[in-house]
Amino acid sequence: MTDGWRDRLAARRVRPGAGEPLPRFRWWQLFGRSLRTLTLRAPDGSSATYAVDVRRAGDGSDGAVRARLYLDGALLAHSTLPARFPVAGGHIEVAVGTFGLRRCHHVRADGGETQLAPDPSSAEGRRAQLHRTRPRLSGLIGLVSAGLVIAGLCVTVPQLLQAVSQAPPIADSIGTFTSPVRLPPAASVLIAIAAVIGSTERALRMRSSWLDDLAS
């Protein structure tokens, strides 16, 4: 029931496009723009290429973060996030987190999913290229990024529990919690920066979650 309500709400946010052309990806947009594509083929042999463009810093007009859906290079629709665009054979779901896209999938009518491919010029595309050409190095980087996020959680979660436990209603009922992790301020800052780096790398692979937000 909850998913159905969310789907209806997302569908109501979709607005039609006016056919504007898809802007080229520029190098200075490397970490602020996500561009992913998918080509769908019809039974008659024809094909349609969809592109989802997300400027994660938000639009200059109102600051809202939107997903724009292009069909064969022309703007078909746009929506604030999370977005759900109806397309041939199903719909495209788009969601963004603190560090990048969390979801950009074509969901077929039968429930199957296909992740849209990143533009080769984007940060996500370059990370995917590294995975294809250097899979062992890619796996090592993935392990390191996960380790950085876990380290951030080990520092952040106890501090958060300590701060919450000091609220008078909680302290009076169950007492306070003292974090066992005590680090110099400089070390805490370094771990926080490392967690952000790890979460950013995970976002390039659409692996980030709410845990990344908590760790950073």
N, CA and C of each residue as an Amber inpcrd file, in Angstrom:
protein
   648
   0.8350000  -1.2020000   0.0000000   0.0000000   0.0000000   0.0000000
   0.8690000   1.2510000   0.0000000   1.9330000   1.2380000   0.8270000
   2.8250000   2.3960000   0.8950000   3.5200000   2.6380000  -0.4280000
   4.0120000   1.5530000  -1.0720000   4.6800000   1.6990000  -2.3520000
   3.7390000   2.2530000  -3.4060000   2.4790000   1.8030000  -3.4030000
   1.5110000   2.3150000  -4.3670000   1.2670000   3.8020000  -4.1750000
   1.1840000   4.2350000  -2.9320000   0.9750000   5.6610000  -2.6530000
   2.1710000   6.4750000  -3.1250000   3.3720000   5.9660000  -2.8780000
   4.5780000   6.6660000  -3.3180000   4.6510000   6.7350000  -4.8300000
   4.2700000   5.6520000  -5.5020000   4.2950000   5.6430000  -6.9690000
   3.3250000   6.6690000  -7.5340000   2.1500000   6.7640000  -6.9460000
   1.1680000   7.7440000  -7.4260000   1.6520000   9.1650000  -7.1900000
   2.2760000   9.3870000  -6.0480000   2.7960000  10.7180000  -5.7480000
   3.9040000  11.0890000  -6.7250000   4.8040000  10.1400000  -7.0140000
   5.8840000  10.4000000  -7.9600000   5.3380000  10.6620000  -9.3500000
   4.3120000   9.9170000  -9.7420000   3.7270000  10.1040000 -11.0670000
   3.1030000  11.4950000 -11.2070000   2.5360000  12.0190000 -10.1310000
   1.9140000  13.3480000 -10.1930000   2.9450000  14.4650000 -10.3200000
   4.1970000  14.1790000  -9.9530000   5.2320000  15.2060000 -10.0490000
   5.7860000  15.3660000 -11.4610000   5.4910000  14.4410000 -12.3480000
   6.0340000  14.4790000 -13.7070000   5.3710000  15.5910000 -14.5110000
   6.2020000  16.3890000 -15.1800000   5.7180000  17.4610000 -16.0390000
   6.2520000  17.2370000 -17.4580000   5.4380000  17.5430000 -18.4770000
   5.8990000  17.3160000 -19.8530000   7.0130000  18.2750000 -20.2470000
   7.9150000  17.8060000 -21.0920000   8.9810000  18.6440000 -21.6160000
   8.5580000  19.3190000 -22.9020000   9.3700000  20.2410000 -23.3540000
   9.0600000  20.9960000 -24.5720000   9.9700000  20.6150000 -25.7360000
  10.6730000  19.4830000 -25.6000000  11.4960000  19.0060000 -26.6980000
  12.8680000  19.6350000 -26.8100000  13.3200000  20.3150000 -25.7510000
  14.6560000  20.9050000 -25.7900000  15.7180000  19.8180000 -25.9930000
  16.7990000  20.1270000 -26.7000000  17.8290000  19.1150000 -26.9450000
  18.6270000  18.7980000 -25.6910000  19.1360000  17.5640000 -25.6240000
  19.9590000  17.1290000 -24.4960000  21.3230000  17.8120000 -24.5730000
  21.7140000  18.5880000 -23.5460000  23.0280000  19.2450000 -23.5710000
  24.1590000  18.2240000 -23.4890000  25.2540000  18.5190000 -24.1690000
  26.4170000  17.6540000 -24.0970000  27.0000000  17.6540000 -22.6880000
  27.6200000  16.5560000 -22.3260000  28.2780000  16.4700000 -21.0220000
  29.6270000  17.1770000 -21.1160000  29.8820000  18.1040000 -20.1770000
  31.1350000  18.8640000 -20.1530000  32.0120000  18.3900000 -18.9980000
  33.3100000  18.5280000 -19.1560000  34.2430000  18.0010000 -18.1620000
  34.0650000  18.6440000 -16.7950000  33.6670000  19.9100000 -16.7750000
  33.5180000  20.5830000 -15.4740000  32.2560000  20.1220000 -14.7230000
  31.4360000  19.3170000 -15.3640000  30.2410000  18.7840000 -14.7170000
  30.4860000  17.3980000 -14.1230000  31.7550000  16.9940000 -14.0360000
  32.1240000  15.6260000 -13.6980000  31.4620000  15.1270000 -12.4260000
  31.4910000  15.9230000 -11.3540000  30.9560000  15.4650000 -10.0760000
  29.6370000  16.1320000  -9.6990000  29.0770000  16.9420000 -10.5920000
  27.8170000  17.5960000 -10.2770000  26.6670000  17.1890000 -11.1660000
  26.9400000  16.3220000 -12.1420000  25.8980000  15.9370000 -13.0930000
  25.9550000  14.4330000 -13.3290000  24.7990000  13.8040000 -13.3470000
  24.6800000  12.3860000 -13.6880000  23.8770000  12.2720000 -14.9710000
  24.3880000  11.4960000 -15.9090000  23.7140000  11.2990000 -17.1870000
  23.7570000   9.8170000 -17.5170000  22.5870000   9.2040000 -17.6240000
  22.4900000   7.7700000 -17.8930000  21.5100000   7.5100000 -19.0260000
  21.7810000   6.4600000 -19.7920000  20.9840000   6.1790000 -20.9820000
  20.5580000   4.7170000 -21.0390000  19.5290000   4.4760000 -21.8310000
  19.0200000   3.1230000 -22.0570000  18.3250000   3.0920000 -23.4170000
  18.6540000   2.1000000 -24.2210000  17.9960000   1.9120000 -25.5170000
  17.0420000   0.7330000 -25.4180000  15.7850000   0.9810000 -25.7350000
  14.7550000  -0.0540000 -25.7100000  14.3450000  -0.3790000 -27.1380000
  14.2280000  -1.6690000 -27.4210000  13.8470000  -2.1130000 -28.7610000
  12.4290000  -2.6580000 -28.7540000  11.6640000  -2.2500000 -29.7630000
  10.2830000  -2.6890000 -29.9050000  10.2300000  -3.9870000 -30.7210000
   9.1250000  -4.7370000 -30.6250000   9.0000000  -5.9850000 -31.3960000
   9.1540000  -5.7870000 -32.9020000   8.8330000  -4.5940000 -33.4100000
   8.9380000  -4.3680000 -34.8530000  10.3660000  -4.0340000 -35.2910000
  11.3020000  -4.0320000 -34.3470000  12.6940000  -3.7630000 -34.6850000
  13.1280000  -2.3330000 -34.4750000  12.1980000  -1.4210000 -34.2350000
  12.5520000  -0.0280000 -33.9890000  13.1190000   0.1110000 -32.5870000
  13.8330000   1.1920000 -32.3460000  14.4420000   1.4080000 -31.0350000
  14.2200000   2.8420000 -30.5820000  14.2700000   3.0340000 -29.2700000
  14.1420000   4.3600000 -28.6600000  15.2010000   4.4830000 -27.5840000
  15.9310000   5.5860000 -27.5840000  16.9780000   5.8100000 -26.5960000
  16.5110000   6.8460000 -25.5860000  16.4550000   6.4330000 -24.3260000
  16.0760000   7.3250000 -23.2350000  17.3410000   7.7630000 -22.4920000
  17.3470000   9.0010000 -22.0540000  18.4540000   9.5330000 -21.2550000
  17.8750000  10.2380000 -20.0340000  18.4740000   9.9970000 -18.8820000
  18.0780000  10.6690000 -17.6400000  19.2190000  11.5810000 -17.2220000
  18.9210000  12.8600000 -17.0780000  19.9120000  13.8830000 -16.7450000
  19.5580000  14.4890000 -15.3990000  20.4950000  14.4230000 -14.4450000
  20.2700000  14.9620000 -13.1030000  21.4080000  15.9040000 -12.7560000
  21.0810000  17.1660000 -12.4520000  22.0680000  18.1320000 -11.9420000
  21.9250000  18.1480000 -10.4260000  22.8970000  17.5290000  -9.7460000
  22.7230000  17.2890000  -8.3150000  22.8010000  18.5440000  -7.4600000
  23.3350000  19.6290000  -7.9960000  23.3690000  20.8840000  -7.2430000
  22.0460000  21.6300000  -7.3270000  21.1310000  21.1540000  -8.1510000
  19.8350000  21.8050000  -8.2850000  19.7900000  22.7850000  -9.4300000
  18.5940000  23.1600000  -9.8060000  18.4050000  24.1160000 -10.8940000
  18.6900000  25.5390000 -10.4250000  19.2230000  26.3410000 -11.3130000
  19.5460000  27.7110000 -10.9570000  18.3290000  28.5550000 -10.6470000
  17.1690000  28.1920000 -11.1890000  15.9690000  29.0040000 -11.0020000
  15.4000000  28.9100000  -9.5890000  15.3410000  27.6920000  -9.0310000
  14.7340000  27.5290000  -7.7120000  15.5240000  26.6040000  -6.7810000
  16.6350000  26.0430000  -7.2480000  17.4560000  25.1840000  -6.4120000
  16.9590000  23.7540000  -6.2780000  15.8230000  23.4270000  -6.8810000
  15.2770000  22.0720000  -6.7810000  16.0850000  21.1150000  -7.6520000
  16.2860000  19.9100000  -7.1280000  16.9720000  18.8750000  -7.8980000
  15.9240000  18.1170000  -8.7100000  16.1200000  18.0790000 -10.0130000
  15.1670000  17.4330000 -10.9100000  15.8510000  16.3910000 -11.7820000
  15.0840000  15.4170000 -12.1790000  15.5090000  14.4710000 -13.2140000
  14.8030000  14.8710000 -14.4960000  15.5560000  14.9020000 -15.5890000
  14.9920000  15.2120000 -16.9050000  15.1090000  13.9820000 -17.7820000
  14.0100000  13.6180000 -18.3910000  13.9670000  12.4430000 -19.2570000
  13.9350000  12.8890000 -20.7130000  14.9100000  12.4010000 -21.4660000
  15.0080000  12.7130000 -22.8930000  14.7200000  11.4620000 -23.7090000
  14.0210000  11.6460000 -24.8090000  13.7530000  10.5620000 -25.7480000
  14.4010000  10.9110000 -27.0780000  15.3790000  10.1050000 -27.4660000
  16.1350000  10.3450000 -28.6970000  16.6630000  11.7810000 -28.7670000
  17.1680000  12.2620000 -27.6110000  17.8210000  13.5670000 -27.5500000
  16.9120000  14.7510000 -27.3430000  15.6040000  14.5540000 -27.1780000
  14.6620000  15.6600000 -26.9740000  13.9800000  15.4950000 -25.6140000
  13.8240000  16.6080000 -24.8850000  13.2470000  16.5580000 -23.5430000
  11.7990000  16.0850000 -23.6000000  11.5510000  14.9520000 -22.9460000
  10.2160000  14.3740000 -22.9320000   9.4440000  14.7690000 -21.6740000
  10.1290000  14.7690000 -20.5090000   9.4580000  15.0760000 -19.2460000
  10.5080000  15.4230000 -18.2040000  10.0550000  16.0450000 -17.1160000
  10.9440000  16.3320000 -15.9930000  10.1620000  16.2060000 -14.7030000
  10.8920000  15.9740000 -13.6050000  10.2370000  15.7630000 -12.3160000
  11.2260000  16.0160000 -11.1980000  10.7240000  16.5230000 -10.0670000
  11.5370000  16.5410000  -8.8610000  11.6950000  15.0940000  -8.3790000
  12.6340000  14.8890000  -7.4700000  12.9830000  13.5340000  -7.0600000
  12.3540000  13.1470000  -5.7240000  12.0980000  11.8550000  -5.5210000
  12.2720000  10.7460000  -6.4600000  11.2820000  10.8240000  -7.6150000
  11.7250000  10.3290000  -8.7810000  10.9280000  10.4460000 -10.0010000
  10.5290000   9.0630000 -10.5050000   9.4050000   9.0460000 -11.2170000
   8.9100000   7.8060000 -11.8260000   8.3120000   8.1780000 -13.1860000
   9.0640000   7.8840000 -14.2480000   8.6550000   8.2530000 -15.6010000
   8.0700000   7.0480000 -16.3290000   6.8510000   7.1580000 -16.8640000
   6.3290000   6.0660000 -17.6900000   7.0360000   6.0410000 -19.0440000
   7.5110000   4.8700000 -19.4430000   8.1830000   4.6820000 -20.7350000
   7.6870000   3.3810000 -21.3400000   8.1650000   3.0830000 -22.5310000
   7.7490000   1.8750000 -23.2200000   8.0840000   0.6360000 -22.3940000
   7.0790000  -0.1910000 -22.1630000   7.2920000  -1.4560000 -21.4670000
   7.4290000  -1.3530000 -19.9690000   7.2020000  -0.1960000 -19.3740000
   7.3200000  -0.0610000 -17.9230000   7.5210000   1.3780000 -17.5030000
   8.4870000   1.6140000 -16.6080000   8.7650000   2.9730000 -16.1690000
  10.2200000   3.0660000 -15.7210000  10.7210000   4.2940000 -15.5940000
  12.0740000   4.5540000 -15.1230000  11.9920000   5.2310000 -13.7620000
  12.6810000   4.6560000 -12.7720000  12.7210000   5.2090000 -11.4250000
  14.0650000   5.8830000 -11.1890000  14.0170000   7.0780000 -10.5950000
  15.2350000   7.8400000 -10.3210000  15.1680000   8.3500000  -8.8880000
  16.2390000   8.1080000  -8.1410000  16.3360000   8.6160000  -6.7740000
  17.7690000   9.0650000  -6.5340000  17.9270000  10.0930000  -5.7170000
  19.2500000  10.6530000  -5.4500000  19.4900000  10.7100000  -3.9490000
  20.7520000  10.5390000  -3.5570000  21.1390000  10.6540000  -2.1620000
  22.0780000  11.8300000  -1.9760000  22.7290000  11.8700000  -0.8310000
  23.6340000  12.9750000  -0.5330000  24.8190000  13.0090000  -1.4840000
  25.2860000  11.8450000  -1.9190000  26.5370000  11.7730000  -2.6750000
  26.3420000  11.4500000  -4.1530000  25.1160000  11.2460000  -4.5980000
  24.8860000  10.9420000  -6.0070000  23.6270000  10.1140000  -6.1770000
  23.4780000   9.5330000  -7.3560000  22.2940000   8.7290000  -7.6340000
  22.2780000   7.4630000  -6.7940000  21.1170000   7.1580000  -6.2580000
  20.9300000   5.8930000  -5.5710000  20.1730000   4.8980000  -6.4440000
  19.4370000   5.4390000  -7.3950000  18.6440000   4.5600000  -8.2510000
  18.3900000   5.2390000  -9.5860000  18.5790000   4.4780000 -10.6580000
  18.2210000   4.9400000 -12.0090000  18.0060000   3.6760000 -12.8390000
  16.8070000   3.1120000 -12.7450000  16.5050000   1.8020000 -13.3090000
  15.2430000   1.8460000 -14.1750000  15.2750000   1.0400000 -15.2220000
  14.0630000   0.7770000 -15.9940000  13.3950000  -0.4490000 -15.3880000
  12.1720000  -0.2770000 -14.9250000  11.4170000  -1.3660000 -14.3110000
  10.3660000  -1.8270000 -15.3130000  10.5000000  -3.0560000 -15.7580000
   9.5820000  -3.5900000 -16.7560000   8.2400000  -3.9600000 -16.1310000
   7.2710000  -4.1670000 -16.9820000   5.9270000  -4.5000000 -16.5080000
   5.9140000  -5.8070000 -15.7330000   6.8640000  -6.7250000 -16.0490000
   6.9210000  -8.0000000 -15.3380000   7.7230000  -7.9250000 -14.0470000
   8.2170000  -6.7310000 -13.6950000   8.9660000  -6.5410000 -12.4660000
  10.4730000  -6.6030000 -12.6300000  10.9760000  -7.0350000 -13.7860000
  12.4090000  -7.0590000 -14.0240000  12.9860000  -5.6580000 -14.1120000
  14.2720000  -5.5180000 -13.7760000  14.9070000  -4.2060000 -13.7370000
  16.1930000  -4.1930000 -14.5600000  16.4590000  -3.0440000 -15.1700000
  17.7100000  -2.8210000 -15.8850000  18.2530000  -1.4630000 -15.4780000
  19.5040000  -1.4490000 -15.0370000  20.1240000  -0.1920000 -14.6480000
  20.5470000   0.5880000 -15.8930000  20.2480000   1.8690000 -15.9280000
  20.6550000   2.6880000 -17.0620000  22.1700000   2.8420000 -17.0690000
  22.7650000   2.8820000 -18.2540000  24.2230000   2.9480000 -18.3860000
  24.7030000   4.3860000 -18.2530000  25.7960000   4.6190000 -17.5180000
  26.3130000   5.9840000 -17.3610000  26.9870000   6.4760000 -18.6330000
  26.8870000   7.7800000 -18.8660000  27.5940000   8.3920000 -19.9890000
  29.0980000   8.2110000 -19.7810000  29.8330000   7.8120000 -20.8320000
  31.2740000   7.5620000 -20.6640000  32.0560000   8.7640000 -20.1500000
  31.5650000   9.9870000 -20.3930000  32.2840000  11.1870000 -19.9620000
  32.0460000  11.5350000 -18.5050000  31.0330000  10.9410000 -17.8950000
  30.6910000  11.2720000 -16.5170000  31.5980000  10.5380000 -15.5430000
  31.5590000  10.9640000 -14.2770000  32.3430000  10.2780000 -13.2490000
  31.8840000   8.8370000 -13.0970000  30.5660000   8.6120000 -13.1770000
  30.0490000   7.2510000 -13.0950000  30.5330000   6.4130000 -14.2730000
  30.5770000   7.0250000 -15.4590000  31.0390000   6.3080000 -16.6400000
  32.5090000   5.9480000 -16.5640000  33.3120000   6.8560000 -16.0500000
  34.7460000   6.5770000 -15.8950000  34.9760000   5.4720000 -14.8520000
  34.1600000   5.4880000 -13.7970000  34.2900000   4.4290000 -12.7820000
  33.8780000   3.0800000 -13.3720000  32.8250000   3.0700000 -14.1880000
  32.3940000   1.8270000 -14.8280000  33.4560000   1.3210000 -15.8040000
  34.1170000   2.2260000 -16.5080000  35.1820000   1.8390000 -17.4220000
  36.3410000   1.1960000 -16.6620000  36.6800000   1.7590000 -15.5010000
  37.7330000   1.1660000 -14.6770000  37.3550000  -0.2480000 -14.2620000
  36.0910000  -0.4620000 -13.9230000  35.6400000  -1.7830000 -13.5030000
  35.7500000  -2.7910000 -14.6470000  35.4580000  -2.3360000 -15.8690000
  35.5410000  -3.2390000 -17.0160000  36.9830000  -3.5770000 -17.3770000
  37.8630000  -2.5880000 -17.3040000  39.2360000  -2.7930000 -17.7590000
  40.1720000  -3.2900000 -16.6610000  39.8990000  -2.9300000 -15.4120000
  40.7630000  -3.3260000 -14.2950000  39.8860000  -3.8580000 -13.1590000
  39.2670000  -5.0120000 -13.3450000  38.3090000  -5.4930000 -12.3370000
  38.9160000  -5.7170000 -10.9600000  40.1720000  -6.1770000 -10.8980000
  40.7830000  -6.4030000  -9.5910000  41.0360000  -5.0870000  -8.8580000
  41.5430000  -4.1030000  -9.5800000  41.7430000  -2.7870000  -8.9730000
  40.4090000  -2.1950000  -8.5550000  39.3950000  -2.3780000  -9.3990000
  38.0690000  -1.8730000  -9.0740000  37.5380000  -2.5060000  -7.7930000
  37.7340000  -3.8260000  -7.6570000  37.2810000  -4.5060000  -6.4490000
  38.0050000  -4.0170000  -5.2150000  39.3220000  -3.7750000  -5.3530000
  40.0950000  -3.2670000  -4.2190000  39.6040000  -1.8830000  -3.8020000
  39.3480000  -1.0220000  -4.7830000  38.8350000   0.3130000  -4.4770000
  37.4890000   0.2170000  -3.7800000  36.6470000  -0.7120000  -4.2340000
  35.3530000  -0.9040000  -3.5910000  35.4810000  -1.3320000  -2.1490000
  36.4230000  -2.2280000  -1.8720000  36.6460000  -2.6650000  -0.4860000
  37.1500000  -1.5240000   0.3850000  38.0650000  -0.7220000  -0.1660000
  38.5960000   0.4120000   0.6040000  37.4950000   1.4140000   0.9060000
  36.6690000   1.7100000  -0.0880000  35.5910000   2.6850000   0.1400000
  34.6110000   2.1800000   1.1870000  34.2950000   0.8730000   1.1530000
  33.4060000   0.3110000   2.1780000  34.0530000   0.4080000   3.5540000
  35.3590000   0.1640000   3.6200000  36.0660000   0.2800000   4.8940000
  36.0510000   1.6940000   5.4410000  36.1920000   2.6750000   4.5600000
  36.1580000   4.0710000   5.0050000  34.7870000   4.4360000   5.5740000
  33.7290000   3.9260000   4.9210000  32.3820000   4.2050000   5.4180000
  32.1590000   3.5280000   6.7700000  32.6350000   2.2880000   6.9170000
  32.4830000   1.5840000   8.1960000  33.2400000   2.3170000   9.3070000
  34.4400000   2.8120000   8.9710000  35.2000000   3.5760000   9.9700000
  34.4270000   4.8220000  10.3880000  33.8120000   5.4890000   9.4140000
  33.0030000   6.6600000   9.7490000  31.8320000   6.3130000  10.6460000
  31.1940000   5.1540000  10.3820000  30.0790000   4.7130000  11.2240000
  30.5410000   4.4230000  12.6430000  31.7160000   3.8170000  12.7750000
  32.2290000   3.4670000  14.1000000  32.4900000   4.7040000  14.9540000
  32.7520000   5.8230000  14.3100000  32.9730000   7.0660000  15.0480000
  31.6700000   7.8360000  15.2370000  30.8730000   7.9010000  14.1780000
  29.6780000   8.7460000  14.1970000  28.5590000   8.1760000  15.0640000
  28.2860000   6.8760000  14.9200000  27.1480000   6.2790000  15.6320000
  27.2840000   6.3940000  17.1490000  28.4250000   6.0310000  17.7570000
  28.5340000   6.1990000  19.2150000  28.3760000   7.6600000  19.6580000
  28.9290000   8.5950000  18.8810000  28.7850000  10.0060000  19.2340000
  27.3290000  10.4420000  19.1410000  26.6230000   9.9210000  18.1350000
  25.2090000  10.2560000  17.9860000  24.3930000   9.6860000  19.1420000
  24.6820000   8.4390000  19.5150000  23.9760000   7.8400000  20.6480000
  24.2440000   8.6060000  21.9340000  25.4650000   9.0650000  22.1180000
  25.7930000   9.8330000  23.3140000  25.0120000  11.1360000  23.3470000
  24.9420000  11.8210000  22.2080000  24.2150000  13.0890000  22.1640000
  22.7250000  12.8830000  22.4140000  22.1570000  11.8290000  21.8190000
  20.7200000  11.5660000  22.0140000  20.4280000  11.1830000  23.4570000
  21.3060000  10.3830000  24.0560000  21.0600000   9.9160000  25.4310000
  21.1120000  11.0340000  26.4550000  21.6970000  12.1630000  26.0830000
  21.7970000  13.2740000  27.0230000  20.5400000  14.1350000  27.0600000
  19.5850000  13.8520000  26.1840000  18.3060000  14.5610000  26.2550000
  17.6250000  14.2080000  27.5720000  17.1030000  15.2060000  28.2960000
  16.5470000  14.9530000  29.6390000  15.5570000  13.7940000  29.7340000
  14.5650000  13.6510000  28.8290000  13.6270000  12.5220000  28.9870000
  14.3230000  11.1700000  28.9040000  15.3090000  11.0410000  28.0120000
  16.0130000   9.7640000  27.8570000  16.9720000   9.5490000  29.0160000
  17.6940000  10.6030000  29.3750000  18.6500000  10.4780000  30.4790000
  17.9460000  10.1170000  31.7870000  16.7710000  10.6790000  32.0080000
  16.0460000  10.4050000  33.2450000  15.4680000   8.9920000  33.2770000
  15.1400000   8.4360000  32.1090000  14.4870000   7.1250000  32.0890000
  15.4740000   5.9680000  32.0010000  16.5050000   6.0880000  31.1340000
  17.4310000   4.9550000  30.9570000  18.8810000   5.3300000  31.2120000
  19.1430000   6.5890000  31.5130000  20.5110000   7.0150000  31.7690000
  21.2090000   7.4740000  30.5000000  22.4350000   7.8960000  30.6430000
  23.1880000   8.4070000  29.5020000  24.1850000   7.3660000  28.9960000
  24.5640000   7.5430000  27.7760000  25.5340000   6.6560000  27.1270000
  26.7990000   7.4490000  26.8520000  27.9470000   6.8630000  27.1670000
  29.2320000   7.5040000  26.9120000  29.9270000   6.7740000  25.7670000
  30.2610000   7.4970000  24.7390000  30.9010000   6.8900000  23.5830000
  32.2590000   6.2970000  23.9610000  32.4960000   5.0380000  23.5860000
  33.8090000   4.4380000  23.8780000  34.8960000   4.9370000  22.9300000
  34.4810000   5.6230000  21.8710000  35.4390000   6.1240000  20.8810000
  35.7530000   7.5730000  21.2040000  36.9800000   7.8230000  21.5800000
  37.4100000   9.1870000  21.9050000  38.6520000   9.4970000  21.0850000
  38.4870000  10.3980000  20.1370000  39.5780000  10.7470000  19.2340000
  39.8620000  12.2400000  19.3100000  41.0790000  12.6430000  19.0250000
  41.3720000  14.0800000  18.9190000  40.5310000  14.6940000  17.7980000
  40.2090000  15.9700000  17.9160000  39.3960000  16.6130000  16.8730000
  39.9600000  16.4340000  15.4750000  41.2760000  16.5400000  15.3230000
  41.8810000  16.4050000  13.9950000  41.6390000  15.0150000  13.4250000
  41.7310000  13.9850000  14.2650000  41.4970000  12.6190000  13.7970000
  40.0400000  12.4220000  13.3920000  39.1260000  13.0030000  14.1540000
  37.6990000  12.9020000  13.8150000  37.4140000  13.5500000  12.4700000
  38.0560000  14.7000000  12.2190000  37.8630000  15.3850000  10.9400000
  38.4010000  14.5440000   9.7960000  39.5670000  13.9510000   9.9770000
  40.1660000  13.1190000   8.9370000  39.2900000  11.9020000   8.6230000
  38.7370000  11.2800000   9.6500000  37.8720000  10.1260000   9.4300000
  36.5940000  10.5460000   8.7170000  36.0660000  11.7150000   9.0800000
  34.8650000  12.2150000   8.4020000  35.1390000  12.4710000   6.9250000
  36.2910000  13.0620000   6.6110000  36.6550000  13.3100000   5.2150000
  36.8200000  11.9910000   4.4700000  37.4640000  11.0200000   5.1240000
  37.6540000   9.7060000   4.5040000  36.3070000   9.0430000   4.2300000
  35.3570000   9.1780000   5.1510000  34.0310000   8.5910000   4.9580000
  33.3160000   9.2470000   3.7810000  33.4730000  10.5560000   3.6300000
  32.8690000  11.2600000   2.4890000  33.4600000  10.7450000   1.1800000
  34.7870000  10.5510000   1.1590000  35.4390000  10.0210000  -0.0450000
  34.9080000   8.6210000  -0.3570000  34.8050000   7.7920000   0.6740000
  34.2890000   6.4400000   0.4670000  32.8520000   6.4410000  -0.0200000
  32.0300000   7.2910000   0.5510000  30.6240000   7.3590000   0.1440000
  30.4840000   7.8990000  -1.2730000  31.3370000   8.8410000  -1.6440000
  31.3020000   9.3780000  -3.0010000  31.6580000   8.2990000  -4.0180000
  32.6850000   7.4950000  -3.6960000  33.0570000   6.4030000  -4.5940000
  31.9250000   5.3970000  -4.7200000  31.2760000   5.0740000  -3.6200000
  30.1560000   4.1390000  -3.6590000  28.9960000   4.6960000  -4.4730000
  28.7770000   6.0090000  -4.3980000  27.6970000   6.6320000  -5.1660000
  27.9590000   6.5440000  -6.6660000  29.2300000   6.5570000  -7.0570000
  29.5450000   6.4200000  -8.4820000  29.0800000   5.0730000  -9.0180000
  28.9610000   4.0830000  -8.1300000  28.4820000   2.7570000  -8.5130000
  27.0310000   2.5370000  -8.0900000  26.3600000   3.5990000  -7.6410000
  24.9960000   3.5320000  -7.1220000  24.8800000   2.4780000  -6.0170000
  25.8720000   2.4730000  -5.1180000  25.8810000   1.5590000  -3.9800000
  25.6330000   2.2810000  -2.6600000  25.5020000   3.5990000  -2.6900000
  25.3400000   4.3280000  -1.4350000  23.9400000   4.1240000  -0.8720000
  23.8210000   4.3040000   0.4430000  22.5500000   4.1380000   1.1340000
  22.4930000   5.1330000   2.2860000  21.4830000   4.9980000   3.1150000
  21.3550000   5.8980000   4.2590000  22.5250000   5.7280000   5.2320000
  23.1910000   4.5660000   5.2030000  24.3450000   4.3590000   6.0560000
  25.4890000   5.3060000   5.6740000  25.6270000   5.5810000   4.3640000
  26.6490000   6.5180000   3.9290000  26.3560000   7.9150000   4.4530000
  25.0870000   8.2930000   4.4170000  24.7200000   9.6110000   4.9540000
  25.0200000   9.6890000   6.4480000  24.7500000   8.6090000   7.1640000
  24.9890000   8.5880000   8.6120000  26.4810000   8.6290000   8.9220000
  27.2700000   7.8990000   8.1380000  28.7100000   7.8340000   8.3970000
  29.3990000   9.1450000   8.1130000  28.8340000   9.9410000   7.2180000
  29.4810000  11.1780000   6.8010000  28.8560000  12.3900000   7.4520000
